[in-house]
Structures are given as structure tokens and as C-alpha cells.
Amino acid sequence: MSIVAIVFIVFFALLILGCPIVFVILTTDLLPGVIDSTFVGNAQYVVRNIISCADSTALLAPPMFTLAGIIMSQGGIAKRIYNVFMYFVGKLPAGMPCAVVLTCLFYGCISGSGTATAAAVGSMTIPLLLELGYDKPFVGVVVAASAGLGVIIPPSNPYILYGLATNTSIGALFLGGIIPGCVLAVFLCLYAILYCKKHGEDKEKINKAVDELRAKGFWAVFKDSFWALLTPVILLGGLYSGVVTVTEVAIVSVIYALLVSAFIYKGTNFMGMCKMFVSASRASAPLNIMIVSAMVMGRIFTALQIPTMVSNFLVGTFSTKFGILIIVNVILLFIGMVMDTGPAILIFAPMLLPICSSMNIDPVHMGIFMTINMAIGFVSPPFGQTLFITGPLVGIEAMTIGKKSFPCIGLMIVALLIITFIPELTLWLAY
């Protein structure tokens, strides 16, 4: 049996057994050198490359965006964003769930993370939607699926990792993700509208809640939400104007979040800040170990010529661009269901890029539809990450939400296919 076959068998066996993903990746990194002592990727090679991969300022961006998302969640920023959308669309058909979708779309410009978006927006909107009479599984699906917008709308941690793994412009990825994110949001709103048309809404409760908000007046709502709404303008404006780099804008987001949350909205204090830094550190430490290990895994795979083998097999089997795009999306949907987004992108992006390049598929376009596949994986059973965040918030089992998510997933896949086969939606702003 070849080294490549053994590596893949061990890799997927450890995943199926539920081993920690860091352990799975490190084992896969070291295994070829153990099997063949003459292989270039021995233990010393792995250690040297882990250190060299860690020596990158771009790796500071994901934990900084994670910290900013935690701070803004505690500071009440998500609630103020939701109030603005609730003010305008609350009385429309499915207006309250659609306001959740739009809040996640907007909050994604702040957090760069699907799980952070689910936690921040879900903790604030789920109690309100349940109080208004919406079904628990429906509320869980809307929040879990909409949270995926957090990784599609820039700034996005997966875009940063994809750029590192494939040497693709992160700025172009950020720009390219804007229209696809809006397209996906439209389909999520369509799901909410169709569901509410079929199952109905308690318009009396909804109108009362919206009227109470509108009684404050638009200016009062806007003034209360101004600093929250200004966040993406500052972050993305600074990035696209060339004033700051991706890493610098992540640090700016943390500073801005601290100032707004502590001194303007007064949603936290010194002890609260300390707890948030500890929480972010606990989330980011294993993430960064996982990132550098996965980057080394990509190099090990390249040394084993796995990308070339996969490319030759798929191109030989599916000779048309249409066929390649379909099979790549099927593969990515499956990967998104069973793996965390970061490792999946770092491991499989370098493998799939030669295939797409051979069919003249732009690397930015591939990065966008690959990330959308991962976002669909967030809400796909059995391992959808946001399902396990929204489940406790709604008060039902994660898999109960997962079973009810299939109509929503179907519409998300339709949006994915539109974005995949109309690359201009991605590339128009990217270049």
C-alpha cells in the first residue's frame, strides 16, 4: 500500500473516531516521515515548518477579529444593529426573521467568524423571536444559517486563511465576497418568507413590538445605533483605501470595539474586559496551532504530489468546466459537513487550486465558493458548528434543528450554484 493511501486512511479514520482535529493534523504531518525515513517531510521538517509558518503577521488577524467579535457581543452592538433593521422591515412578511438575516450580514463585517456571529446575534434575537411566537426549530435554523454570512462578508477569517494557503490577494477576496454574501442573504430571507407564509405569524405581537420601537422615533434609534453602524465603515474603509493592512485593520477593530463597548455603550467594565481577553485567548490558542499545523500539512501533501494526483484524476474523469465545478462543490460540501472551516481550507485549497487553474477558474472565485460551501457546512448535520451554538439558546437539541434545516440548505445550495456559475458576481468588485 502506498504512503498516500495510508495517509488518507489514517486521516479519515481519526476524523471518524472523533479525535481532536489538531491531533489528526499533526499525526498526518508526521506519518509519512515515520513510514519512509528517506521522505523529505520528516519530524525535523515538520517542526521547522511549523515555526516558519507561525512567523507571519497575517496570523494575528483571525484571533484579533475573534476578540473584536467577543467584545462587541458583550457590548450590545448586535442588539443596536438589529433594532435598526427591525425598525424598517419588522412589519413586513417574515420581517423579524429577515431582520436577523440582515443583522448577521452586517455583523459579519465586524466579527469575521460564523460562530461568533451565531453567539452574538443569537443570544440577543432568539429570546425575542420565541416571545413573538415563532417555532423553536425555525428560529434555530434562521440564526444558524444566517451566521454563515459572518465568513462570507468581509472581513472574513476563512478568506485570510485561503489567501495564506494559496498566495491569493486577501484584499481581492474581501471585495469579491460582498455580492455573493448579499445573494446568499436574499435566499435566506426567501426561506424565512416562504416558511412564514406557510405557517403564519402572530402579527399582533409583532406589530406591538415594532410599534414600541418606532415610538422612540427614527432619530433616537439611529443615534443609539450610530457607533455600531459606523464599525464596518471604519474597518473596510481603512482597508480598501490602503491606509491599513488586513492585520492592522483587525487590531483597529479590537481597539474600536473596546472604546465603543466600554465608554460609549458602557456594556462592559475592566473585569468584563479581562474575561473577554481570557475567552479570546482560549479560543485562539488552539486555532493558531491548528492553522500552522494545517499549513504544514499542505506542504507535506505537496511533497507527496497529492494535489497533482487529485488534479489528474478529476480532470481525466470530468473533462468539462461544468463537471469540474459540480464535483468540486460536492467534495467541498462534504468536507464542510465533517471538518472545521480553517483546517478544511488550509488542507484542501492547495489540493483543489491546480484543478481549478487547469480549467481557468479564477483563484478568487474559487476562494469565495469554497467559503460558501463551508458556510453551508455550519448548518449541515451532523457536525454543523452553529447548530450546536443555537441549540442551547433555543432550548432544543442541535440535531432537531439540523433535521429542520434541509429546506434552508436547499435554497443555500441554489445560491451557491448561482454564484459558482456566474463568476462575474464575485469578480466584478474583486478586480
MOTARA-V900285 format. One record per helix or strand of 2 or more residues. SS is the DSSP state (alpha for helix, beta for strand). FROM is the first residue (numbers start at 0). LEN is the number of residues. Records with the same first field share a line. If there is no record, write none. Layout:
SS = FROM-LEN / FROM-LEN
//
This chain:
alpha = 2-14 / 20-15 / 42-12 / 58-16 / 76-13 / 94-17 / 113-18 / 135-16 / 156-10 / 169-30 / 202-12 / 217-23 / 245-19 / 269-34 / 305-12 / 320-18 / 340-18 / 362-16 / 384-10 / 397-7 / 405-16 / 423-7
//
